[in-house]
Structure formats: structure tokens, C-alpha cells
Amino acid sequence: MNQTFRHTVVVGAGAVGSFFGAMLARAGHRVTLVGRAPHVQATLREGLQLHMGGRVEAVRLGACTDLAAVGEADLVLFCVKSPDTDAVAREMAPLLAEGALVLSLQNGVDNPPAIARHVHGPGQAVVPAVVYVATAMPEPGVVKHFGRGDLVVGPLTETAAADAGHAARLQALADFFAGAGVPVRVSHAVMDELWNKLMVNSAYNAISALAQLPYGRMVELPEIRELQRAVVREVVAVAEAEGRRMPLPEALQAMERIATAMPAQFSSTAQDLARGKPTEIDHLNGHVARRGAALGIATPVNQALHALVKLAEAARAAQPAPPAAPGAV
């Protein structure tokens, strides 16, 4: 048993958080999910039903609706939707134990700094993570895994990057997850990699959501592929102005590989929109548009996609929710 992380608490236990929590729990680690009441009740009653590799496994782990559970955690998997990050981090911060590590398993590049504005107690640290997993939660207590399940972690700031003690904690974190079958790579350029993930999300999520189509179907239209390239060019321009390394040819290749690797996947934004839930679009194309405006860089394609998803959100908010489609974060 790994003694570095004795109790992991998942805050915002949706599909992603529940999947990684289940992976740790099935490896014998103590895990508690903090989520909505129906998910908590189903998980406590029957175990978390993990669909993976053609099998269904009932994973037994703790679950509750009370954020106070983080008080016993030395590792927190922070998985709330981006619009809720600031409020939840503010509420969570005074409850955290000394020395707690908070791992942000979220889309977007602005969440780790937002958490760190509140979480800065003795020995506490916020760690950004790039998440590569395709999951869905079709009903409470059930998580379906469709592909991948690996993480990239690294230091949030230059100060953290220069701290040998923090480097040791990151390696312990990687080893902890590896022991549960979750590959983790430690990268000092994790924020650059988060920008790359933002680039991919910006190129796929809104379009998949607006069309309610999987990635493979989206890119059958040459006009959509050109639209995606325009999104990437804008993201690259903003990222480089922010001091991030993102060569355009590599970014375009990375974007194009996603449709080939995950042709049947619907974006998380598509899932949220189909269910009538608020999306994270403000932290994807919306973030690119806002930073572009602040830096004097034109981002008309990202602005348009952001506005169209906001319009679709407003139009669908009152509609009944259809079944969840397979999705990727």
C-alpha cells in the first residue's frame, strides 16, 4: 500500500472523477467520491458500476455529498465543471488538511491558477493535469470507459518547478497512479500541454456539440476541417502571445489525429448540451476569444463558435435530456 497518499477524495465526481477514483479504489486505495445525491446513493448501494474492456465491475468505495470530506484527504482530485471552479475552491480551501495536494483534472488552462488563488495553506499545492480519457456517466452509479485513461502532470509555477521537494511529490503522485494502472507522465511544460489540450478542445468540442455528431462524422466535410484549422491558427497565435510553445505544424497534426484516434466520440460539450446542462464553452473557445481580445489578437472563429454554443445552451436549457452519448473530455 502506498503510504504517501492514504486517502483520496474526488470533488465533483462525474464521469472523469469517478473513473479515476474507481481505478484507485480497485487497486486497494481508500477513495471517497463527493458528488450529487443520486450518484452517491447508487454508488453506496451497489458499488460504482465500471464498464471497461468489455466487462462490468462493481467497485466499492466511499461516497458522500458533503465537501467537508476533503478534511481527511491528502490527495484531492478536483473535477468540478469549470464555471464552478472558483466557488468550490473557495469553499474547499479552509477545509483542507495541511499538506494536501490538489490535482486539477479539468478542461481549460485557467482552472489550476483559479484553484491556487484559494488553496495555499501550509504544505498545500495545486497540480495541473492534462487528462486523456473517453468516459460517460449514462446514469447515477454507472461509468463507461471508451478509451485511454492517462494523465500528464507538472508544476503550476516556475517556483514550483524549481522546488526539489515538489518534484519528489509529483513523482510520488505518478507512482501512486501507475500502481493503479493509470499511466502518468511528469512534465515541466505541463501548462504548454494544457494549452495543446485547449487547442484540441477548441477545434472539436463546439462543432461536435452544435451538430451533435461524433468526431469522425464531423471531419467528413472539407469545410469543417478548414474551420478546425482556422480555430487552431487562432489558438496558436494566442498561446504564443501568452509565452507558450506551440508550433503551428505540430498543432495542426495533433488536432487532425484526434478524429482518427476517436472517430466515434462525442465531445463533453456535446453531452452537456444534449442534456440541457451548462457547458464549459466559456473556458474553451470563450477563453481563447477573451485572451485574444486582451492581447490584441483577432479570434473571429473562436468568437463565433463560443457565441453559437451559448445560443444553443439558451435554446436547449428547458428541453428534456436524451440518453448520454459516448464522450471524451
C-alpha positions in Angstrom: 0.0 0.0 0.0 1.3 3.4 -1.0 1.7 5.5 2.2 2.2 8.8 0.6 -1.5 9.2 -0.3 -3.6 7.4 2.3 -7.0 9.0 1.4 -8.1 10.3 -2.0 -11.2 12.5 -2.2 -12.8 13.2 -5.6 -14.5 16.6 -5.6 -17.1 16.8 -8.4 -17.4 13.1 -9.1 -18.8 13.0 -12.6 -17.6 10.6 -15.3 -13.9 11.6 -15.2 -13.5 11.9 -11.5 -15.5 8.7 -10.8 -13.4 6.8 -13.4 -10.0 7.8 -11.8 -11.5 7.3 -8.3 -12.6 3.8 -9.3 -9.2 2.9 -10.8 -7.5 3.9 -7.4 -10.2 2.1 -5.3 -10.0 -1.2 -7.3 -6.2 -1.1 -6.6 -6.9 -1.1 -2.9 -6.6 2.6 -2.1 -9.1 4.5 0.1 -11.2 6.7 -2.1 -14.3 8.9 -1.3 -16.4 10.4 -4.1 -18.1 13.8 -3.4 -20.9 14.2 -5.8 -24.6 14.6 -6.4 -27.1 12.7 -4.2 -28.4 10.2 -6.9 -24.8 9.2 -7.9 -23.7 8.9 -4.3 -26.8 6.8 -3.3 -26.4 4.4 -6.3 -22.7 4.0 -5.6 -23.2 3.3 -1.9 -26.0 0.9 -2.7 -24.5 -1.2 -5.5 -20.9 -0.1 -5.9 -19.7 2.1 -8.8 -20.5 0.1 -11.9 -17.4 0.5 -14.1 -17.8 -0.6 -17.7 -14.4 -1.2 -19.1 -12.7 -3.6 -21.5 -16.0 -5.5 -22.2 -16.6 -6.2 -18.5 -18.7 -4.6 -15.8 -17.1 -4.4 -12.3 -18.8 -3.1 -9.1 -16.1 -1.0 -7.4 -16.7 -0.4 -3.7 -15.6 3.0 -2.5 -16.8 5.8 -0.2 -19.3 8.4 -1.4 -21.0 11.4 0.1 -22.4 14.8 -0.8 -20.5 16.8 1.8 -17.4 18.8 0.7 -16.2 18.5 4.3 -14.8 15.0 3.4 -11.7 16.8 2.0 -10.6 17.4 5.5 -9.4 13.9 5.8 -7.7 13.8 2.3 -4.0 14.1 1.5 -4.9 13.9 -2.2 -7.9 15.7 -3.8 -8.9 15.1 -7.4 -10.6 18.3 -8.3 -13.1 17.5 -11.1 -15.8 20.2 -11.0 -17.0 21.9 -14.1 -15.0 25.0 -15.0 -17.8 27.5 -14.2 -17.9 26.2 -10.6 -14.2 26.2 -10.0 -13.8 29.5 -8.2 -16.8 29.0 -5.9 -15.9 25.4 -5.0 -12.2 26.1 -4.5 -13.1 29.0 -2.2 -15.4 26.8 -0.1 -13.0 23.9 -0.1 -9.8 25.8 0.9 -10.5 26.2 4.6 -11.5 22.6 5.0 -8.3 21.1 3.5 -5.7 19.4 5.7 -2.2 20.7 6.0 0.0 19.3 3.2 -2.9 18.3 0.9 -2.2 18.0 -2.8 -5.0 19.2 -5.1 -4.9 17.7 -8.6 -7.0 19.6 -11.2 -8.5 17.1 -13.7 -10.3 19.7 -15.7 -10.5 21.1 -19.2 -9.1 24.6 -19.9 -6.0 26.4 -18.8 -7.4 28.8 -16.3 -8.6 26.3 -13.6 -5.3 25.5 -11.8 -4.5 29.2 -11.2 -8.1 29.8 -10.1 -7.8 27.0 -7.5 -4.4 28.2 -6.4 -5.8 31.6 -5.6 -7.6 29.9 -2.7 -5.5 26.8 -1.9 -2.2 28.0 -0.5 -2.1 26.7 3.1 0.9 25.1 4.8 2.3 22.4 2.6 -0.6 22.5 0.2 -0.1 22.6 -3.6 -2.2 22.7 -6.7 -1.1 20.5 -9.6 -2.3 20.9 -13.2 -3.1 17.7 -15.1 -3.8 17.1 -18.7 -6.5 14.4 -18.9 -6.7 12.0 -21.8 -9.7 9.7 -21.3 -13.0 9.0 -23.0 -15.8 8.3 -20.5 -19.5 8.9 -19.9 -21.9 8.6 -17.0 -25.2 7.5 -18.6 -26.9 7.2 -15.2 -26.1 7.6 -11.5 -23.6 5.0 -10.2 -22.5 3.9 -13.7 -19.3 5.0 -15.6 -18.5 3.8 -19.1 -14.9 3.9 -20.3 -14.3 4.1 -24.1 -10.6 4.7 -24.4 -7.3 5.8 -22.9 -7.1 6.9 -19.3 -3.7 8.6 -18.8 -2.5 11.9 -17.3 0.2 14.4 -17.7 1.1 16.3 -14.5 3.6 19.0 -13.7 4.4 22.2 -11.7 2.0 25.1 -11.9 4.6 27.8 -11.5 8.3 28.4 -12.1 8.7 28.5 -8.3 7.2 25.0 -8.0 9.3 23.8 -10.9 12.5 24.8 -9.1 11.4 23.1 -5.8 13.0 19.7 -5.4 10.5 18.7 -2.8 7.6 19.4 -5.1 9.3 17.4 -7.8 9.5 14.5 -5.4 5.8 14.8 -4.7 5.0 14.8 -8.4 7.0 11.6 -8.9 5.2 10.0 -5.9 1.9 11.0 -7.5 2.9 9.4 -10.8 4.0 6.2 -9.0 0.7 6.2 -7.0 -1.4 6.3 -10.1 0.9 3.9 -12.0 0.3 1.3 -9.3 -3.4 1.5 -10.1 -3.0 1.1 -13.8 -3.1 4.8 -14.7 -0.1 5.9 -16.7 1.1 9.3 -15.6 3.9 11.4 -17.2 5.6 14.2 -15.3 6.2 17.3 -17.5 7.8 20.6 -16.6 5.9 22.0 -19.6 2.5 20.8 -18.3 0.9 24.3 -18.9 2.1 24.2 -22.5 0.5 20.8 -22.8 -2.7 22.1 -21.3 -2.7 24.8 -24.0 -2.4 22.0 -26.5 -5.4 20.2 -25.0 -7.3 23.5 -25.1 -6.4 23.8 -28.8 -7.8 20.3 -29.5 -10.9 21.0 -27.4 -11.5 24.3 -29.2 -11.3 22.6 -32.5 -13.7 19.8 -31.7 -16.0 20.5 -28.7 -18.2 23.3 -30.0 -18.6 21.8 -33.5 -19.4 18.3 -32.1 -21.9 20.0 -29.8 -23.6 22.1 -32.3 -24.0 19.3 -34.8 -24.5 16.6 -32.2 -22.1 14.4 -34.2 -19.0 12.3 -33.3 -15.6 13.4 -34.4 -15.3 11.1 -37.4 -18.6 12.3 -38.9 -17.6 15.9 -38.3 -14.5 15.8 -40.3 -16.0 14.2 -43.4 -16.9 17.7 -44.5 -13.9 19.5 -46.0 -15.4 22.8 -44.8 -15.3 21.6 -41.2 -11.7 20.5 -41.5 -10.8 24.0 -42.8 -12.9 25.6 -39.9 -10.9 23.5 -37.4 -7.6 24.6 -38.9 -8.7 28.2 -38.6 -9.5 27.6 -34.9 -6.0 26.1 -34.4 -4.3 29.0 -36.1 -6.1 31.4 -33.7 -5.3 29.3 -30.6 -1.6 29.1 -31.6 -1.4 32.9 -32.0 -2.9 33.5 -28.6 -0.8 30.8 -26.9 2.4 32.1 -28.3 1.5 35.6 -27.1 1.0 34.1 -23.7 4.5 32.8 -23.8 3.6 29.2 -24.5 5.4 27.0 -27.0 3.0 25.7 -29.7 4.5 25.3 -33.2 1.7 25.6 -35.8 2.6 22.5 -37.9 2.7 20.3 -34.8 -0.6 21.7 -33.5 -2.4 21.1 -36.8 -1.1 17.5 -36.9 -2.2 16.9 -33.3 -5.6 18.3 -34.0 -6.1 16.1 -37.1 -5.1 12.9 -35.3 -8.0 13.1 -32.8 -10.7 12.3 -35.3 -8.7 9.3 -36.5 -8.0 8.1 -32.9 -11.5 8.6 -31.6 -14.0 8.7 -34.6 -17.0 7.6 -32.5 -16.6 10.1 -29.7 -18.9 13.0 -28.9 -17.3 15.9 -27.0 -18.1 16.6 -23.4 -19.7 19.9 -24.6 -22.0 17.8 -26.9 -23.0 15.7 -23.9 -23.7 18.7 -21.7 -25.7 20.5 -24.5 -27.7 17.3 -25.2 -28.7 17.1 -21.6 -29.6 20.7 -21.3 -26.7 21.4 -18.9 -24.4 24.4 -18.9 -21.3 23.7 -20.9 -17.6 24.7 -20.3 -17.5 26.7 -23.6 -16.6 29.9 -21.7 -13.3 28.2 -20.7 -12.6 26.7 -24.1 -13.3 28.9 -27.2 -14.5 31.6 -24.9 -11.2 31.7 -23.1 -9.3 31.9 -26.4 -11.6 34.8 -27.5 -11.2 36.7 -24.2 -7.4 36.3 -24.1 -7.2 37.3 -27.8 -9.1 40.5 -27.1 -6.9 41.3 -24.2 -3.7 40.7 -26.3 -4.9 42.4 -29.4 -5.2 39.2 -31.4 -8.2 38.6 -33.7 -10.1 35.4 -32.9 -13.3 35.6 -35.0 -13.7 31.8 -35.5 -13.4 31.1 -31.8 -15.7 34.0 -31.0 -18.3 32.7 -33.4 -18.2 29.1 -32.0 -18.4 30.4 -28.5 -21.4 32.6 -29.3 -23.2 29.8 -31.2 -22.8 27.3 -28.3 -24.1 30.0 -25.8 -27.1 30.4 -28.1 -27.7 26.6 -28.3 -27.4 26.4 -24.5 -30.1 29.0 -24.1 -32.3 27.3 -26.6 -32.0 23.8 -25.1 -31.9 24.6 -21.4 -35.6 23.7 -21.0 -35.7 20.7 -23.2 -35.8 17.1 -21.8 -32.5 15.3 -21.6 -31.9 12.4 -24.0 -29.6 9.5 -23.1 -25.9 10.3 -22.8 -23.7 9.7 -25.8 -20.2 8.3 -25.6 -17.9 11.3 -24.9 -14.4 12.4 -24.4 -13.1 15.2 -22.2 
